Structure formats: structure tokens, C-alpha cells
Amino acid sequence: MPELLEAGLLALILAAFVAGAIDAVVGGGGLIQIPALFAVLPGESAATLFGTNKCASVVGTVSATWRYAHQVKMPWRTILLAAIAAFALSYLGAMAVTWLPKNAIRPMILILLIFAAVYTLKRKNFGLEHRPAHTGHRELLYALLLGGAIGFYDGFFGPGTGSFLIFLFIRFFGFDFLHASASAKVVNVATNLAALAYFVPNGYVLPLLAAMMALSNVSGSLAGTWLALKYGSGFIRRVFLLVVGVLILKFAWDTLQLFH
């Protein structure tokens, strides 16, 4: 049993590192970290595993945000407003974990992911040039609506949040992949903190495990941020399409299981 525990802990630490690296570039680290937690700790409640995941990932996201903020010119007005809306709705999403059936939204998420992938592939220059669009009240309205919607989704479900944010920042604000990825980290920090504001007081966290995974997640985040800053938007676009492709396969498989 101790050997199994050690092997399980090693697997979770490795998963946290890889998740941190992927999250720092395009998001989607939850695809790795959450299934690993469920596989190693099948006896724990879903809420506890989601809370532990948030504790581990928020530290890496903060690290990535700090690195990006020192290297990329951040559109603070837009992203802070989106972050505020995301924070408010993420808390509600975390509360909804206990009473909303997640299976009901899987097909809808699958359709949105396929749309994002097809849209990105059809537009060869999508996200490769930084041409900020929309100013004034329209930009602020978009920031509120998109931040709120993504915030609720992240608090409630989570996987793919960073990828959705990047796609929306490019589509609605004209950012390139690098600026969109940097901006997404700020919103991700807000949603993670809001979800933790619900999970932690209610005891839905494994503190020691979360701390160990957080250290590994930060290490992965530093590696991912370095790669994103070094290779730029073209590299991030390729990783984005890869992660979205994996998300599509996962959600397609999960959706098929609902009919068996």
C-alpha cells in the first residue's frame, strides 16, 4: 500500500507539472490534473478533488500572469473588467457543482469546441497579428459578458476554460495568441480564487497534497511561459489547436458514454 501511495503521489506531481506547462501556454491543464486526481483518489468526493485542483493550479496561473505582465503589454482595462465579472460568476458556478447535472452541458461544450477549432483552422491568420479592436462601451460590455460566462463555466466545470478565453479574446478583441494567452491568465486567476472562496471554507480541499502539486504546477508554468514568450503567437496557435483537438476527443467520448 505505501508503494501504491508513493506511485500515486508521484503521478499527481508529474501531472501537475505538465498541467502547469500547458496552462501557461493555452490553458487546458485541467484535462491532465483533474483526471489524475480522480484516478489516484477515487474515494474522495468530486468537490474535494475539484477544490484541490484549483488550489494547485491557481499558484501556477499567478506565476504565469506575473511573467507575462513583465514581458507583454497588457490591456488592463479590458481584462480587469472581465476578471471582475468572472470572479463573481465563478463563485456561483462553484456552488452549482453540488446541484446541477454536468452531463447536460457536455454536448453543448463539444459543439463550441468544434466551432472554435474549425474557425481557427479556416482563418490562417487568426490570432497571428495583434490588432486590438473595439473601444469604449462596446469593449467594456463584451468584457463583462464574456468574463461572466467563462467565470461561471470555470467555477462549475473547468476543463478548457483557458482555451475558450484565448479564442474569445482573439475573436472579440483582436488580440494575437500571445496577448490573448497573457490576458486569459488574469481572468483565470480571478475564477480560481472565486471558486476557492467556496471550496476552502467548506472543507473541499486536501491541503498537503494541494501544496505539493502547487509547487510542481509552478515549475511547469515557468517552463510553459518561457516557451510561449520565446516562440510567440505561431507556437501558441499550434498548441492551442492541439489542446482543443484533445478536448474535442474527450468531450466526444464522454458524450457517447451518456447514450450507453
Secondary structure, DSSP 8 states (H G I E B T S, - for coil): -HHHHHHHHHHHHHHHHHHHHHHHHTS-THHHHHHHHHHH-TTS-HHHHHHHHHHHHHHHHHHHHHHHHHHS---HHHHHHHHHHHHHHHHHHHHHTTTS-GGGTHHHHHHHHHHHHHHHHH-TTTTTS------THHHHHHHHHHHHHHHHHHHHT-TTHHHHHHHHHHHHH---HHHHHHHHHHHHHHHHHHHHHHHTTTT---HHHHHHHHHHHHHHHHHHHHHHHHHHHHHHHHHHHHHHHHHHHHHHHHHHHTT-
